[in-house]
Amino acid sequence: MIEVLVALAIIAVALAASLRAVGNLASSDAELHRRMLAGWTADNALTELRLTHAWPAPGVRQFDCSEGNLALMCTQRVSTTPNAQFRRVEILVTTPGRKETLAQVMTMLDDENNRSL
């Protein structure tokens, strides 16, 4: 009888450990999904600048860039460079109300024909 109780205790500990591992895996999967959508959103914002041939003014601009059912906020930072023909454009993607950066991409825009480098 004691042997059966010991075996049941071992099985219970193993099941608890496996449930915890599965829970961590599901949490990691959800975080990876959020970061993947944020990366796509940042790429989309830069692609929009390239396709419109926009020459953005230096400064910071925030805009809603939700993707699917995930609420996201994009921050576009445009800065000048030592060469006046180029602008540095950085897109940061965060969740509204949180400071955690989910994705960050940067490119350089060329004024001559507004192409990204």
N, C-alpha and C positions, 0 to 999 in steps of 0.2 A: 504494500500500500504506500509506503514512504517513497519507494522508487517511482511510482506513478505520479505522486505529488511533485517530486523533484523534476520529473520529465515535463509535467505541465508548467511548472515555474520557468523552466528553460525555454519552452515554446512561447510562453507569454512575453518573456524578455525579448526574444528574437522577433516576435510580431510587433512589439512596441518600437523596436529599433527600425524595423522595415517601414512602419507607418511614418515615423519621423523622417526617414530618408525620402520616401515618396512625397511627403509634404514639402520638404526642401526643394525637391526636383520641380514640383509644380510651381512653387514660388519663383524659382530661377527661370522657368520657362515663361512666366508672365512678365518678368522683368526684361528678359531678352526680347519678347514681343514688343513691349513698350519702346525699348531702345531702337529696335529695327524700324518701327513706324516713325520715330523721331528722326532717324537718319534719312529716311526717304523724304520726310517733310523738309529737312534742311536742304537736301539736294534739289528738291522741287523749287524752293525759294531762289536758289542760285541759278537754276535753269531758267526761271522766269525772267531774272535780270538779263541773262544772256540773250534770250529770245526777243525781248523787247528792245534790245540795244540801248538800254537805259545807262545813263552816266550819272550815277547817284551822287547826291551832295554829301559831303562829310557830315557825320553825326550818327545818332542812335535813333532807331525807330522800332517800336514794338507793334506786333499785329497778331491776330488770332490765326493759327495755322493748324486747326484740329484735323485729325486724320482718322477716318472711320468713326468709331465711338469713343475715341481717346481725345480728351481736351488738351490741346497744346498751345503754348505761347512762344512765338518766335521773336528774337531780338536781333535786328540787323545793325551791325556796327560798320560804318564806312569811314575809313581814314585815308588821309593823303600819304604819299610816299615821297622820298627825296626826288624822284623823277615825276614831274608834273603830268606825264602821260599815263600814269598808272594810279589806280585806287585799290586799296586793300579792302575786301568785303568779307566779313565774318558773320556767320549765322549761328546763333545759339538757340537750342530748343529746350524748353522747360515745361513742367506741368504748372498750370496757373496756381498761384498761392504757395508754391514750393521753390526753394532755391536750387534744387538739384538739377544739374545740366544733364539732359538725356543724350544730346548729340551736339556736336560742334563741327562746322566745316568752314573752310576759308579758301578764298580764291583771289586772284589779282585780275582786275579788268584793265584793258588797254583802251585808251580814249580814241585812238586813231580809227579803229573800226569796231570798237566795243566788243572785242573778243576776250574770252577768259584764257588765262595762261596756265 
